[in-house]
Amino acid sequence: MAVRLNYELKSLLKKGWSIETPEDNLFEWDVVFEGPKACDSAYEGGVWLVKITFPNDYPYSPPEVKFSTKIFHPNVSSKGEVCIKSITDEWSPKKTMENSVLSFIEGLLVAPDSGNPMNPEADVLFRTNREEFDKKVDVWKRKYAS
């Protein structure tokens, strides 16, 4: 398991991802996500830290994903938990961190998925009043993710 994780980590670092392993624990990654650039996203310009914790039987079981930086998002709970149903339900040992989890998180910053809400307030605001949603995201982004 550690061989696979080490390989994936080295590959991602070569591609320019910002990932740290606290206390050299290969089974915990702190990944930096920047808000999408040149995109109509309220998350543009922010920087969030996401903790990814791998089970001992990775890649046979999916990792846990949690935002360490506060974010106002329909798919992220107030505790930072991420709705990754599409990852866990469709998990396969053939999937890599890049083509499943990391691309999924990047996609959420571009386009929240209101089909899987973890934050009801953010979800309702996103669906009913996009201008107010964007304002609230901006306030949180400046307060926590700058």
N, C-alpha and C positions, 0 to 999 in steps of 0.2 A: 504494500500500500504506500509506504513512504517513498519508494522508488518512483511510482507514478506521480505522486504529489510533487516531488522534487523536480521531475521532468517538466511538469506543467508550469510550476513556478518559474523555473529558469527560462522556459519558452516565453512566458508572459513578460518577464522582466526585459528580455531581449527586444520585445515588441514595444517597449516603452511604458508598460503599465507601472503604476506606482503602488507597490505591494511591500508590506513589511511583515515579518514573522516575529511577534513579540517574544522575547526571551528565546529566540531561535527555535520556537515550537512550530514545526512544519505543519501541524494540524490546526493552527490558527493563523489566519491572514487578516491584516488590516489593509483594505483596498481603498484608494482614493478615487472618487468619481467626481469629475468636473461636469457641471451642467452643460448641456449641448450648446454648441456654438452655431451661429448663423441659422438659427431654427426658431420657429415661433413657439418657444417654450418659456414659461415663467421661471424655469429652473436655470436658464442661461446665466452664466457668471458665478454660480455658486460652486462650492466644493464640499463634498460630503465624505465622511469616513464610514465604510461598511465593514463590519466584522464577519468573516466567514469561518465557521468552525466545522471541521471535517470529522465524521465518525471514524472509528477504528477500522471499519470495513469498507471505507471509500476505495474504489468507485462503485461498489455494489449498492451503497445507500447514498442518497444525496446529502450535501452539506446543509448546515443551518446558516441562514443569512439574516443579519440584523444591522440596521443603521445605527451607528454610534452617535452620529450628528443628528440633532433634531431636524425633522423635515415635515412640512405640511403637505401631505400627499394622500390621495384616496386609497392607495395600496400599501400604506405603511401605518402601523398602529402607533399610538402614543408612546409605546415602549420600544419602537424601532423595528418591530417584527414586520417582515415582508410577506405579502401574499404571494407565495411562489407555487401555488397549486399547479400551474402549468409545467413547472419544473419537476415537482415531486411526483405528480401523477404520470408523467411521461418519462421519468428518469430511466436511464440505461447506463450501464458501465461504459458504453462506447462514447457517451457524451463527455465533452471536456468542459473545464471551467469557462473557457473563452466562448465556446459556441452555445453554452446553455445559460449559466448563472450570470456571468459578466455582461453578456449581450442583452439578457433579460432586464437587468437593472438599468443599463444604458437606455433601453427602449422605454422603460417606465418614466424616465426623466424627459423623454421626448413626448410620449403620449400615454398618460395614465389610463389604466384599464378599469372602467367603471363597472365591469362585470364581476370583479372580485374585490370589493371594498374591504379594507381593514379599518378605515377611519370614516365613519358615516358622515360626520360633519363636512369633511373635505370632499367626499363623494357627492353629496347633495349640492354643495356649492359649485363643484366642477360641472355638474350636469345642468344646473338651473341658472347660474349667474357667473359666467366665465370671467367677467371683469373683476368682480369681487374676489373670486378665487385667485386670480393672478395677483391682485393686490396683497392678499394674505400670504401667498407664497413668497412674494417679494419681501414682506416684513420679516418673515421667518428666515429667509435666505440672508438678509442683511444682519439679522441678530445672531444666527447660529452658523451660517455656512459661508462666511466671507473671509 
